[in-house]
Amino acid sequence: MVKDAKIEFATFVVDQLQGVGPVQAKRMFGGYGLFLGDIMFALISGQTLYLKFDAQSEPAFVARGLEPFTIPRQGKRIAMSYRQAPEEVFEDPEQMMAWGNEAYAAALRASQSGKR
């Protein structure tokens, strides 16, 4: 039953992000990577959506107290360049599109600079 909830959430998020472009989900990290073309700009872990950020976009996440996605490495938690999406994106399609577009822009900047 938990697996079905994960699939349903991923399907819902992908549908909500179609305003950004033809977003596709690919299984990874025990969750999903969200891609536009070959650029990953978001990920889903459990029931949480994380969006790509960089130095330009991070202040908006920090101002809202949105937590980074972390992974265990050598006994420590390492923060990745994805932060939790704000709750309002699930209630407002325009907010989902705005935050999704900014995450995609951050992912594009990272790919152009060689930082993924």
OpenMM code with the backbone's topology and positions (N, CA, C; nanometers):
from openmm import Vec3, app, unit

residues = "MET VAL LYS ASP ALA LYS ILE GLU PHE ALA THR PHE VAL VAL ASP GLN LEU GLN GLY VAL GLY PRO VAL GLN ALA LYS ARG MET PHE GLY GLY TYR GLY LEU PHE LEU GLY ASP ILE MET PHE ALA LEU ILE SER GLY GLN THR LEU TYR LEU LYS PHE ASP ALA GLN SER GLU PRO ALA PHE VAL ALA ARG GLY LEU GLU PRO PHE THR ILE PRO ARG GLN GLY LYS ARG ILE ALA MET SER TYR ARG GLN ALA PRO GLU GLU VAL PHE GLU ASP PRO GLU GLN MET MET ALA TRP GLY ASN GLU ALA TYR ALA ALA ALA LEU ARG ALA SER GLN SER GLY LYS ARG".split()
positions = [
    Vec3(0.0816, -0.1196, 0.0000),
    Vec3(0.0000, 0.0000, 0.0000),
    Vec3(0.0861, 0.1263, 0.0000),
    Vec3(0.1987, 0.1253, 0.0724),
    Vec3(0.2870, 0.2422, 0.0759),
    Vec3(0.3412, 0.2711, -0.0641),
    Vec3(0.3776, 0.1650, -0.1367),
    Vec3(0.4320, 0.1827, -0.2706),
    Vec3(0.3310, 0.2540, -0.3601),
    Vec3(0.2038, 0.2181, -0.3498),
    Vec3(0.0999, 0.2826, -0.4292),
    Vec3(0.0911, 0.4308, -0.3961),
    Vec3(0.1056, 0.4674, -0.2693),
    Vec3(0.1009, 0.6080, -0.2289),
    Vec3(0.2172, 0.6844, -0.2907),
    Vec3(0.3350, 0.6224, -0.2963),
    Vec3(0.4511, 0.6869, -0.3583),
    Vec3(0.4265, 0.7113, -0.5065),
    Vec3(0.3722, 0.6107, -0.5742),
    Vec3(0.3439, 0.6229, -0.7172),
    Vec3(0.2380, 0.7296, -0.7408),
    Vec3(0.1340, 0.7305, -0.6588),
    Vec3(0.0280, 0.8309, -0.6729),
    Vec3(0.0824, 0.9715, -0.6525),
    Vec3(0.1668, 0.9901, -0.5520),
    Vec3(0.2241, 1.1221, -0.5260),
    Vec3(0.3118, 1.1653, -0.6432),
    Vec3(0.3964, 1.0752, -0.6919),
    Vec3(0.4837, 1.1075, -0.8050),
    Vec3(0.4011, 1.1441, -0.9279),
    Vec3(0.2961, 1.0694, -0.9539),
    Vec3(0.2088, 1.0978, -1.0685),
    Vec3(0.1434, 1.2346, -1.0533),
    Vec3(0.0951, 1.2648, -0.9335),
    Vec3(0.0343, 1.3945, -0.9056),
    Vec3(0.1334, 1.5082, -0.9307),
    Vec3(0.2551, 1.4954, -0.8783),
    Vec3(0.3561, 1.6013, -0.8933),
    Vec3(0.3920, 1.6207, -1.0403),
    Vec3(0.4140, 1.5110, -1.1118),
    Vec3(0.4476, 1.5202, -1.2543),
    Vec3(0.3350, 1.5907, -1.3295),
    Vec3(0.2109, 1.5561, -1.3005),
    Vec3(0.0966, 1.6234, -1.3646),
    Vec3(0.0974, 1.7727, -1.3337),
    Vec3(0.1248, 1.8081, -1.2089),
    Vec3(0.1258, 1.9492, -1.1679),
    Vec3(0.2390, 2.0272, -1.2342),
    Vec3(0.3476, 1.9607, -1.2669),
    Vec3(0.4640, 2.0275, -1.3262),
    Vec3(0.4599, 2.0345, -1.4791),
    Vec3(0.3542, 1.9858, -1.5407),
    Vec3(0.3479, 1.9885, -1.6868),
    Vec3(0.3478, 2.1307, -1.7431),
    Vec3(0.3139, 2.2302, -1.6612),
    Vec3(0.3225, 2.3695, -1.7054),
    Vec3(0.4656, 2.4131, -1.7305),
    Vec3(0.5624, 2.3441, -1.6713),
    Vec3(0.7042, 2.3734, -1.6913),
    Vec3(0.7505, 2.3144, -1.8252),
    Vec3(0.6919, 2.2026, -1.8635),
    Vec3(0.7277, 2.1321, -1.9859),
    Vec3(0.6929, 1.9864, -1.9711),
    Vec3(0.7335, 1.9035, -2.0671),
    Vec3(0.7006, 1.7602, -2.0600),
    Vec3(0.7873, 1.6872, -1.9565),
    Vec3(0.7530, 1.7062, -1.8310),
    Vec3(0.8279, 1.6489, -1.7189),
    Vec3(0.8035, 1.4986, -1.7123),
    Vec3(0.9104, 1.4245, -1.6863),
    Vec3(0.9013, 1.2803, -1.6694),
    Vec3(0.9687, 1.2403, -1.5387),
    Vec3(0.9140, 1.1376, -1.4756),
    Vec3(0.9719, 1.0833, -1.3526),
    Vec3(1.0482, 0.9565, -1.3861),
    Vec3(1.1668, 0.9433, -1.3268),
    Vec3(1.2464, 0.8212, -1.3410),
    Vec3(1.2815, 0.7718, -1.2018),
    Vec3(1.2661, 0.6419, -1.1798),
    Vec3(1.2962, 0.5827, -1.0495),
    Vec3(1.4450, 0.5964, -1.0187),
    Vec3(1.4745, 0.6494, -0.9003),
    Vec3(1.6118, 0.6581, -0.8513),
    Vec3(1.6097, 0.6969, -0.7052),
    Vec3(1.7162, 0.6692, -0.6347),
    Vec3(1.7313, 0.7038, -0.4925),
    Vec3(1.6222, 0.6423, -0.4055),
    Vec3(1.5553, 0.5386, -0.4500),
    Vec3(1.4415, 0.4845, -0.3768),
    Vec3(1.3202, 0.5750, -0.3908),
    Vec3(1.3306, 0.6731, -0.4795),
    Vec3(1.2224, 0.7674, -0.5080),
    Vec3(1.2198, 0.7929, -0.6570),
    Vec3(1.2098, 0.9208, -0.6941),
    Vec3(1.2032, 0.9576, -0.8346),
    Vec3(1.2872, 1.0819, -0.8610),
    Vec3(1.3553, 1.0826, -0.9749),
    Vec3(1.4160, 1.2034, -1.0275),
    Vec3(1.3186, 1.2608, -1.1279),
    Vec3(1.2994, 1.3914, -1.1276),
    Vec3(1.2088, 1.4564, -1.2225),
    Vec3(1.2921, 1.5299, -1.3258),
    Vec3(1.2645, 1.4997, -1.4508),
    Vec3(1.3459, 1.5473, -1.5622),
    Vec3(1.2618, 1.6251, -1.6627),
    Vec3(1.3263, 1.7237, -1.7208),
    Vec3(1.2759, 1.7919, -1.8393),
    Vec3(1.3868, 1.7711, -1.9413),
    Vec3(1.3588, 1.6878, -2.0418),
    Vec3(1.4652, 1.6443, -2.1313),
    Vec3(1.5629, 1.5601, -2.0517),
    Vec3(1.6917, 1.5911, -2.0624),
    Vec3(1.7916, 1.5138, -1.9865),
    Vec3(1.8398, 1.5884, -1.8626),
    Vec3(1.7681, 1.6928, -1.8244),
    Vec3(1.8052, 1.7744, -1.7083),
    Vec3(1.7171, 1.7381, -1.5885),
    Vec3(1.7793, 1.6903, -1.4817),
    Vec3(1.7054, 1.6627, -1.3584),
    Vec3(1.6968, 1.7917, -1.2775),
    Vec3(1.5733, 1.8319, -1.2446),
    Vec3(1.5532, 1.9578, -1.1737),
    Vec3(1.4760, 1.9431, -1.0430),
    Vec3(1.4331, 1.8228, -1.0144),
    Vec3(1.3589, 1.7981, -0.8906),
    Vec3(1.3688, 1.6500, -0.8587),
    Vec3(1.3363, 1.6180, -0.7342),
    Vec3(1.3303, 1.4779, -0.6958),
    Vec3(1.2217, 1.4599, -0.5904),
    Vec3(1.1767, 1.3378, -0.5837),
    Vec3(1.0754, 1.3003, -0.4852),
    Vec3(1.1342, 1.1910, -0.3987),
    Vec3(1.1289, 1.2122, -0.2681),
    Vec3(1.1695, 1.1122, -0.1708),
    Vec3(1.0531, 1.0955, -0.0751),
    Vec3(0.9980, 0.9760, -0.0702),
    Vec3(0.8786, 0.9537, 0.0118),
    Vec3(0.7641, 1.0372, -0.0434),
    Vec3(0.7092, 1.1204, 0.0417),
    Vec3(0.5991, 1.2087, 0.0022),
    Vec3(0.6456, 1.3545, -0.0014),
    Vec3(0.7748, 1.3748, -0.0300),
    Vec3(0.8311, 1.5093, -0.0288),
    Vec3(0.8914, 1.5420, -0.1639),
    Vec3(0.8570, 1.6595, -0.2145),
    Vec3(0.9141, 1.7114, -0.3388),
    Vec3(1.0292, 1.8038, -0.3036),
    Vec3(1.1430, 1.7814, -0.3676),
    Vec3(1.2603, 1.8660, -0.3517),
    Vec3(1.2931, 1.9286, -0.4860),
    Vec3(1.3263, 2.0569, -0.4850),
    Vec3(1.3572, 2.1308, -0.6067),
    Vec3(1.5041, 2.1709, -0.6096),
    Vec3(1.5629, 2.1690, -0.7280),
    Vec3(1.7031, 2.2087, -0.7469),
    Vec3(1.7187, 2.3566, -0.7114),
    Vec3(1.8295, 2.3887, -0.6456),
    Vec3(1.8605, 2.5278, -0.6172),
    Vec3(2.0073, 2.5529, -0.6456),
    Vec3(2.0422, 2.6790, -0.6556),
    Vec3(2.1816, 2.7194, -0.6677),
    Vec3(2.1979, 2.8490, -0.5884),
    Vec3(2.3138, 2.9113, -0.5977),
    Vec3(2.3403, 3.0330, -0.5196),
    Vec3(2.2389, 3.1429, -0.5505),
    Vec3(2.1919, 3.1469, -0.6742),
    Vec3(2.0954, 3.2496, -0.7140),
    Vec3(1.9569, 3.2254, -0.6545),
    Vec3(1.9146, 3.1012, -0.6477),
    Vec3(1.7783, 3.0713, -0.6034),
    Vec3(1.7678, 3.0278, -0.4569),
    Vec3(1.8791, 2.9927, -0.3938),
    Vec3(1.8748, 2.9417, -0.2567),
    Vec3(1.8110, 3.0374, -0.1560),
    Vec3(1.8326, 3.1691, -0.1637),
    Vec3(1.7732, 3.2573, -0.0625),
    Vec3(1.6212, 3.2432, -0.0477),
    Vec3(1.5509, 3.2160, -0.1552),
    Vec3(1.4051, 3.1994, -0.1465),
    Vec3(1.3688, 3.0765, -0.0628),
    Vec3(1.4480, 2.9712, -0.0727),
    Vec3(1.4242, 2.8504, 0.0063),
    Vec3(1.4597, 2.8750, 0.1531),
    Vec3(1.5742, 2.9369, 0.1751),
    Vec3(1.6222, 2.9635, 0.3107),
    Vec3(1.5246, 3.0549, 0.3846),
    Vec3(1.4732, 3.1569, 0.3161),
    Vec3(1.3797, 3.2515, 0.3784),
    Vec3(1.2549, 3.1815, 0.4305),
    Vec3(1.2173, 3.0700, 0.3688),
    Vec3(1.0991, 2.9940, 0.4107),
    Vec3(1.1347, 2.8786, 0.5043),
    Vec3(1.2629, 2.8613, 0.5328),
    Vec3(1.3049, 2.7525, 0.6217),
    Vec3(1.2884, 2.6152, 0.5600),
    Vec3(1.2992, 2.6048, 0.4274),
    Vec3(1.2801, 2.4778, 0.3579),
    Vec3(1.4085, 2.3951, 0.3647),
    Vec3(1.3939, 2.2729, 0.4086),
    Vec3(1.5072, 2.1845, 0.4382),
    Vec3(1.5709, 2.1275, 0.3123),
    Vec3(1.7018, 2.1056, 0.3157),
    Vec3(1.7700, 2.0410, 0.2024),
    Vec3(1.7465, 1.8900, 0.2030),
    Vec3(1.7583, 1.8324, 0.0855),
    Vec3(1.7583, 1.6874, 0.0706),
    Vec3(1.8965, 1.6396, 0.1129),
    Vec3(1.9024, 1.5398, 0.1982),
    Vec3(2.0300, 1.4883, 0.2456),
    Vec3(2.0414, 1.3391, 0.2175),
    Vec3(2.1673, 1.2955, 0.2067),
    Vec3(2.1951, 1.1530, 0.1897),
    Vec3(2.2996, 1.1129, 0.2925),
    Vec3(2.2983, 0.9866, 0.3361),
    Vec3(2.4021, 0.9421, 0.4289),
    Vec3(2.5320, 0.9145, 0.3531),
    Vec3(2.6416, 0.9615, 0.4089),
    Vec3(2.7724, 0.9343, 0.3490),
    Vec3(2.8762, 0.9315, 0.4605),
    Vec3(2.9432, 0.8191, 0.4737),
    Vec3(3.0484, 0.7999, 0.5736),
    Vec3(3.0019, 0.8397, 0.7138),
    Vec3(2.8825, 0.7949, 0.7495),
    Vec3(2.8291, 0.8185, 0.8836),
    Vec3(2.7744, 0.9581, 0.9076),
    Vec3(2.7696, 1.0410, 0.8054),
    Vec3(2.7172, 1.1774, 0.8182),
    Vec3(2.6041, 1.1988, 0.7186),
    Vec3(2.5258, 1.3033, 0.7398),
    Vec3(2.4224, 1.3435, 0.6434),
    Vec3(2.4810, 1.4549, 0.5581),
    Vec3(2.4810, 1.4357, 0.4276),
    Vec3(2.5359, 1.5328, 0.3335),
    Vec3(2.4192, 1.5996, 0.2598),
    Vec3(2.4155, 1.7325, 0.2622),
    Vec3(2.3103, 1.8071, 0.1933),
    Vec3(2.3401, 1.8133, 0.0437),
    Vec3(2.2385, 1.7861, -0.0349),
    Vec3(2.2493, 1.7946, -0.1801),
    Vec3(2.1910, 1.9291, -0.2254),
    Vec3(2.2014, 1.9599, -0.3520),
    Vec3(2.1551, 2.0894, -0.4027),
    Vec3(2.0070, 2.0882, -0.4409),
    Vec3(1.9273, 2.0275, -0.3528),
    Vec3(1.7813, 2.0240, -0.3668),
    Vec3(1.7231, 2.0604, -0.2313),
    Vec3(1.6173, 2.1410, -0.2340),
    Vec3(1.5493, 2.1775, -0.1095),
    Vec3(1.4007, 2.1492, -0.1224),
    Vec3(1.3415, 2.1267, -0.0074),
    Vec3(1.1989, 2.0961, 0.0004),
    Vec3(1.1176, 2.2058, -0.0684),
    Vec3(1.0174, 2.1657, -0.1436),
    Vec3(0.9275, 2.2611, -0.2090),
    Vec3(0.8330, 2.3214, -0.1055),
    Vec3(0.7971, 2.4481, -0.1219),
    Vec3(0.7013, 2.5078, -0.0284),
    Vec3(0.5625, 2.4455, -0.0451),
    Vec3(0.4876, 2.4386, 0.0629),
    Vec3(0.3547, 2.3756, 0.0613),
    Vec3(0.2595, 2.4396, -0.0392),
    Vec3(0.2732, 2.5713, -0.0618),
    Vec3(0.1773, 2.6396, -0.1497),
    Vec3(0.1806, 2.5894, -0.2935),
    Vec3(0.2893, 2.5218, -0.3338),
    Vec3(0.2930, 2.4729, -0.4718),
    Vec3(0.1879, 2.3648, -0.4960),
    Vec3(0.1467, 2.2969, -0.3916),
    Vec3(0.0471, 2.1905, -0.4069),
    Vec3(-0.0953, 2.2446, -0.4110),
    Vec3(-0.1125, 2.3696, -0.3754),
    Vec3(-0.2447, 2.4309, -0.3729),
    Vec3(-0.2653, 2.5314, -0.4850),
    Vec3(-0.1573, 2.5722, -0.5514),
    Vec3(-0.1645, 2.6788, -0.6500),
    Vec3(-0.0798, 2.6418, -0.7721),
    Vec3(-0.1449, 2.6072, -0.8835),
    Vec3(-0.0702, 2.5675, -1.0034),
    Vec3(0.0285, 2.6745, -1.0523),
    Vec3(-0.0038, 2.8010, -1.0340),
    Vec3(0.0877, 2.9076, -1.0753),
    Vec3(0.2151, 2.9056, -0.9904),
    Vec3(0.2008, 2.8777, -0.8606),
    Vec3(0.3174, 2.8673, -0.7733),
    Vec3(0.4016, 2.7448, -0.8109),
    Vec3(0.3341, 2.6335, -0.8428),
    Vec3(0.4062, 2.5131, -0.8848),
    Vec3(0.4870, 2.5436, -1.0102),
    Vec3(0.4266, 2.6150, -1.1055),
    Vec3(0.4969, 2.6469, -1.2285),
    Vec3(0.6135, 2.7429, -1.2019),
    Vec3(0.5932, 2.8426, -1.1171),
    Vec3(0.6988, 2.9394, -1.0873),
    Vec3(0.8177, 2.8719, -1.0189),
    Vec3(0.7909, 2.7929, -0.9156),
    Vec3(0.8988, 2.7239, -0.8442),
    Vec3(0.9639, 2.6183, -0.9324),
    Vec3(0.8830, 2.5481, -1.0118),
    Vec3(0.9367, 2.4481, -1.1032),
    Vec3(1.0263, 2.5109, -1.2089),
    Vec3(0.9842, 2.6245, -1.2637),
    Vec3(1.0662, 2.6946, -1.3632),
    Vec3(1.1983, 2.7412, -1.3028),
    Vec3(1.1942, 2.7905, -1.1793),
    Vec3(1.3171, 2.8359, -1.1149),
    Vec3(1.4105, 2.7184, -1.0870),
    Vec3(1.3536, 2.6045, -1.0471),
    Vec3(1.4355, 2.4850, -1.0241),
    Vec3(1.4993, 2.4380, -1.1548),
    Vec3(1.4236, 2.4433, -1.2628),
    Vec3(1.4782, 2.4046, -1.3931),
    Vec3(1.5884, 2.5016, -1.4353),
    Vec3(1.5678, 2.6303, -1.4119),
    Vec3(1.6699, 2.7304, -1.4445),
    Vec3(1.7979, 2.7041, -1.3648),
    Vec3(1.7841, 2.6698, -1.2365),
    Vec3(1.9016, 2.6382, -1.1537),
    Vec3(1.9723, 2.5145, -1.2078),
    Vec3(1.8959, 2.4141, -1.2496),
    Vec3(1.9549, 2.2924, -1.3046),
    Vec3(2.0271, 2.3225, -1.4362),
    Vec3(1.9698, 2.4090, -1.5187),
    Vec3(2.0358, 2.4486, -1.6434),
    Vec3(2.1666, 2.5223, -1.6150),
    Vec3(2.1626, 2.6148, -1.5204),
    Vec3(2.2854, 2.6877, -1.4850),
    Vec3(2.3927, 2.5910, -1.4364),
    Vec3(2.3521, 2.4934, -1.3548),
    Vec3(2.4470, 2.3943, -1.3026),
    Vec3(2.5045, 2.3096, -1.4166),
    Vec3(2.4214, 2.2685, -1.5110),
    Vec3(2.4716, 2.1848, -1.6197),
    Vec3(2.5655, 2.2634, -1.7112),
    Vec3(2.5393, 2.3923, -1.7282),
    Vec3(2.6256, 2.4754, -1.8122),
    Vec3(2.7598, 2.5038, -1.7452),
    Vec3(2.7602, 2.5019, -1.6114),
    Vec3(2.8858, 2.5291, -1.5407),
    Vec3(2.9611, 2.3992, -1.5077),
    Vec3(2.9018, 2.2863, -1.5441),
    Vec3(2.9654, 2.1576, -1.5176),
    Vec3(2.9341, 2.1011, -1.3799),
    Vec3(2.8504, 2.1707, -1.3015),
    Vec3(2.8089, 2.1229, -1.1674),
    Vec3(2.6702, 2.0629, -1.1798),
    Vec3(2.6570, 1.9376, -1.1528),
    Vec3(2.5243, 1.8777, -1.1575),
    Vec3(2.4845, 1.8504, -1.0179),
] * unit.nanometer
topology = app.Topology()
chain = topology.addChain("A")
for resn in residues:
    res = topology.addResidue(resn, chain)
    for name in ("N", "CA", "C"):
        topology.addAtom(name, app.Element.getBySymbol(name[0]), res)
